[in-house]
Amino acid sequence: MNNLFCNTESVDEAPLAARMRPQQLGEFLGQKSLVGEGKLLKESIERDTPFSMILWGPPGSGKTTLALIIAHSTNSHFIALSAVSAGVKDLHRASSESLNRLKISKQKTILFIDEIHRFNKSQQDAVLPTVENGTLTLIGATTENPSFEVNGALLSRCRVLRLEALSKDNLAAIIYRALEDRERGLGNQNIIIEPEAVQHLATIAGGDARVALNTLELATMSLPREGEDNNRLTSENIDDALQQRTPNYDKDGDWHYDAISALHKSVRDSDPDGALYWLARMLIAGDDPLYIARRIIRMAVEDIGMAEPFALTIAVSAQQAVHCVGQPEGELVLGHAVVYLATSPKSNAVYSAFSKACQDAQQTSHEPIPLHLRNAPTQLMREMGHGQDYKYAHNYDGAIVDQEHLPEVIRGHQYYKPSNSGREAKIREWMKKIRNKE
């Protein structure tokens, strides 16, 4: 077995998170949708019928642990590689050895690749033939969306299993287990932990078991060992050990796009509190304020539109202000903008109208422009009928004319249908008045 799972350090010297890693499925907490009773992965592990899979989930959710449990449970030969240090030669060697092993001893091979997203497409192609013909069973682990990071051909031959961040209850159970375990954990230190401290640690760990256990271990190291009262862990001890939680965020990956989606939907749903929270999450994680400002402009035109036209002015002004003043002053400007947009009346009438107009334009781009709408700068063009019978609106009462502006094949199509929200309600009445006059 590759040394990804084998540590030359003694058990006592290994970090608490490594010592407490579950080795059997019965010790594994969380991910009931995958390893609960009757679930595919549980049945596969218990029956030793592994299949090629991609384990996709946030840090500390149990991806490598599940691979380790499979390693301990299977009769197949198990090879573990990390994409951080392995290369194409390692992959070719694993594929070649798996083929020879199957021919000689009839034993199948499981290849575990941690952080498989770090391999480029050509590197991933190295194992494709042996995965495709069943010589090698692949288990990949990634924190990134496999739809974007794993070769499509390889992905189609694997089942993607989504792991979720561990719940607070799961993390609390893991913390208590580590404090009670005398062989692998901290049970011999007789540490007393306040229930509030457990809940606090389970909360700030952010669903990551590794963070919870590493923070717990560091907090216990700072305790004096003189007297039983000194072995009491408090929330303050936890905060001192953690210092500052690094945001679980990737500015180029799913977290980035999921966060901006949450911000956009909070604005659309008229929830200023949600909008401010997701804005703060993105800024704390170091996301680009100008990117956020550009998306706020999009929110103004997509979800507010003509119900409150001034929302676009606010959004553009916010973008300019952020560009001028930079950080951190620009953060409050963005906060002002999202609150204004979230509390504005909403309409997607212009957005819907433009989408429908684009569809018609795509399908009818070959249709000629009506002659009366064409430009007529020369005598020849006028003789050919360009601009003929065009009605100049200002020559008519209220600048209202009965005149067609669409190609013949889509004549009469109506795209913009104002809502009854905000200023658009007045526009709706005005357009109704125009159409009645026509």
N, C-alpha and C positions, 0 to 999 in steps of 0.2 A: 504494500500500500504506500502511496506517495506520502511524503511528510507533511502534507497540508493538515492532516489529522493527527500526525504523530509529533509530539513535542519531546525534545530531548531533555527538557527540564523535568525535575521531579514534580509530582503532583502538588507538593507543598509550595513549590516556587512558582507555579503557574498562576495567572490571575484568577480571581474568584469566578469571573464569568466563564472561563475555560474549564475550571474544576467542576462547576455546577451544570455544565452542559448535559442535558438528558441523553442517555445512551439507549434507552428502551422507549417504545411508543407509550407505555403506561406512565412515564415520567413527563411526557410532553404536554404542555399547557397551551390552550388556544387553538385556533384554526379548526374548529369543529366541522366547518363546511368541507374540510379536506380529510380529516382523520377521525371524524365522529363515527359512531356505529353505522355500519352499512355503507360508508363512503368509499369511493373507488381507491383512494390512496391507502387507506387503512387496510382494505382487503388485499391490495397488491403487496403491501409490506408483510402482512401476516401469512400470505400464501406463497411468498417469494416468487411473485410474477411481476417483476419490475417492467416498466415501459418507459420509453423516451419522454422526457418532460422538461419544461422550463418552469422553474419556481421563481415567481415574480412577486416581490414584496419589499416593503421598506426595511431599513437596517434594524437588526435585532428582532425580527419577526419569526425567525426559526428556519430559514432556508437551509443554511449549512447544517443545522441540527438535524433536520429531516434527512439530509444526505448521509449524515453520520449514522443515523438509526438504520437506514437502508443498508449501509456498509456492514453494520453489525448483524443484520438479519438475513442477508442474502447468501446463497451458495455460489453466486457468481464471483469472479475475480473483480476486485474494486480498485480503480485507479482514480486518484484525485489530483487535479491540477488547478492552479490559479492563473487566470488570464493576466494577472499583474506581472508574473515572472516567466510563464511558459511561452513557447513560441511554436512555429509551424513544425519544427523538427520533433518536438514533444508530441504533438498531435499525430504526426505521421507514424512515430514510434508506437504510440498507443494503438493506433488502427492496425498496424502491422502485427503487433504482438497479440491483439485480440483475435485476428484471423488465424494466426499460428496456433494459439491456445485452443481455439474451437476445433481445428483440424486434428490436433494431437490428443487433447484430453476431453474434448466435447464440452469444455467449460465455457460458458458465456462470460462476457466482460461488461462491466458498468463503468463508464467514464463520467466522473463528476468534474464540471468546469465551473469554478467559482468566479463571479463577476464576468460572465461570458460576454457581456456587452462591450468589454474592453478589447475583444478580438475584432479585427476588421472583417469585412465580408470574405476576403480571400482566405483568411485564417480559418474562419468557420467552415469554408468549403472543404477544408482538409479532412474533416470527419464525415462529410456528407455521404460518400459512397458506402462506408461501413454501417452508418446509421440506417441508410436506405435499405440495405440488404439484410439487416437484422443481426449482423455480426457483432455489433457494438450497441449497447443501450446508453443513451446520453441523458445525463441529468445536468441541466444548466441552472445557475442561480444568478439573478440580476435584480438590481433595484430600479432599472430603467425599463420603459415600455418595450417589450420584445417586438411589437409591431414595427418599431423604428430601428431597433438595435440588433435584431437577429435576422440573418439571411432568410428571405422568404421561403426558399427551397428547404432549408433546415427546419424552419418554424412549422412548415406544413407536415413534417414528419414527427413533430413533438406535440404533446398536449400541454397547453399553458395552464398552470395552476396558480391562482392569485392568492397570496397571503396578505392578511390585513395586519395593521399595527395591533399589538397586544392590548387588551383592555386593562383598565386600572385594577380590576379584580384579579386578572391573571398575573399582573406584575406584583400585586400585594402578596399573592400566594408564593411567587418565586422568591420574594424578599424574605418572607417568613421561613421558607424551606432552607434558604442559605444560612439563616441565623440558627436554625435548629440542627442542621446536618453536621455531625461530629467527624465524619470521615473526609468529606470534600469541602464542607462549608466552614462556618464560623462558630459551630456549636460548642467547641471547647473553650471559647472565650467568655461564655456566660453573659453575653451582651443583652441588655434590656432596651427595647425600643418603644417609644411612645406610639400609640396607634395613630396619632395625628402625623407623626413623622413618616410612618409607613405610607399613609395616604398622600402625604406631600411628595414623597419620593416617587410613588406610583404615578402621580400627576405630571411632575416635571420631567420624568423620563421619556414622556412622549411616545409611549407604546414600544419602546426599545428596551428589551431585557438586558442587553449588554450594558447600556448606559446605567440602568438601575443597579446592576450588580457591581459595576466598576465604581459608581458613586458610593454605594454602601461600603465597599471595601476601603475606599479612601477615607470615608468618614470614621470608620472604626480605628483606622491607624492613628487618628489624631486624638483618640481618647487616652487619658492617663489610666494606668492599670492599678492604681492604689485605692482600694476600697470599692465596695460594690456600687455605691452611688455614682462613682465616676464612670461606670460602664453603661450609663444610660444615654442612648442616642436621642437627640431632639431634632426638630425641624431646622433649628439653627445650625446644627452640625451638618445636616444634609446640604444646606445652602452653602456653607463654607467649603464643603468638598466639591460641589458641582461648580461653584463660581458662576459661570454663565453658560447656559445651554446653547450649543450651536444650533441655529435653526435648521430643521429638517427640510431643506429646500434646495432645488437645483434650478438655477436661472435659465438653463437651456432645456430642461426636461419637463416631465409631467407636472411636477409641483408648481412650476412657473405658470404653465397654462391652466392648470386646475385653479390656482389662486386668482388669476385674472378673470377666469370664468365665474368664480364665486363673487368677486367684486362686481362684475357686470350684472350678474343676476340679482344681487342685492340692490343695486341701483334700479334695475328694471322693476323689482318688486316693491319699490318705495320704502326700503328699509335703511335709513341712514346709519343705524347702529351697525348692521352687518357690513355696510359699505366701508365705514371707518375702520372696522376690525380688519377686514381683508386688505385694505390699503396699508394699515400699519404692519400687518404680517409681511407684505411684500417689501416695504421699505426697510423694516428691521433686517430682513434677509439680504438686503443689499441690491434689490432689483433696481433697474434703471428708471429713475423718476420720469425721464422724457418718454420712455416706452409707455409707462402708465398714463402719462398725459395724453399721448396719442390715442390710447384706447378710450380715455374719457371723452375725447372728441367724437369718437365713433358712437359711444353710448348716447351722446346728445342728439345725434342725427338719427340713430336707429330706433331708439325707444322713447324719445321725447318729441322730437320733430317739431311740427308746427303747433303742437299743443302749447308749447312754450318756446318760441323761436329764440328768445334771449339765452336759453341754455347753451346754444352753440357759441354765442359770444363769450359766455362765462368760461366754457371749456377751452376755447382758443386763447383767451386771455390768461388762463391758468398755465397753458403750455408755454406761452411767451414769458410769463413771470418766472416759472421754474428755470427756463433757459437763461434768464437774466440774473437771478439771485442765487441759483445753485442750491446746494444743501448746507445746512439743514433747513434754511428758511423756506425753501420751496415745498417742504413737506406739508406745512400748514396751508399753503395755497391749494395743494391737491385735496386736502381735507375739506376746504371750503367748497371746492368744485363738486366733489362727490356728494356732499350734503345738499347742495343746491339741486343737483340732478335727481337725487333720490326723492326729494320733497317736491319736485315739479310734477305737474300733470303729465300723463303718459299717452303717447300715440305712436304706432308704427305704420300709420297710413302712408306716409311718404316712402318709407322703406319698402313696404309691400308694393306700392304703386311702381316704384323704380324697378323692383325685381321683375314684375310682370311686363313692364315696358322693355326691359332687357331681353326677356324671352321672346317677345314679338319681334324686336329688332333683329335678334339672331336669326329668326326663321324667315324674315321678310327683307333682309338686307339687300336683296336684288331688286326690290320694287322701286320704280322710279319716284322721284319727289314730285308731288303735284305741281303742275305748271304755274299755278297762281302764286305758289310759295317760292318759286325760284328767283334767284338774283337776275337782274336784267341791266347790266352796265353798258351794253352795246346795242346799236340799232338792229343788228342781225338777230340778237337774242330776243329783242322785243318783237321782231317780225315772226320769230318762231313760237311766240306765245308765252315766253317767260314773263311772269309777273302779271299776265293778263287777267282781268277780273278780280284782282286782289282788292279787298276792302280795307282801307286804312282806318283802324279802329277809332282814332281820335276825331274822325269826321262823323261819328255816330254818337247818339245820346248815351252818356255814361261809358263811352268807349267799349260798347258791347256790340259785337257783330255775330251774325249767323254765318259761320265760315268753317269749312272742314280743314283740318290740319294733319290728317293721317292718310297714308296710302290707301288706295281703293280696297285692297283685300282685308284691311282691318278697320275700315271706316266704322265709326260708332263705338269703338272700344273705349271704356272708361277705366283708367288706372287709379287715379287719386280719388279716394272716397273718405273725406274728412270724418274724424270721430266727433263725439260730443264732449271731448275732454279739453279743458282750458280754452286757449284762444281759437283752437280748431273748431269749436262749436260755432263761433262767429263766422269762420270761413265757410262752414257747412251751410249756414243760412244764406250767406252771400252767393255761394255757388248755386244754391237752389233758386235764388232770385234770378240769377243770370239765365239759368236753363229755362225758367218759366218765360222770360222775355223772348228767348230764342223761339 
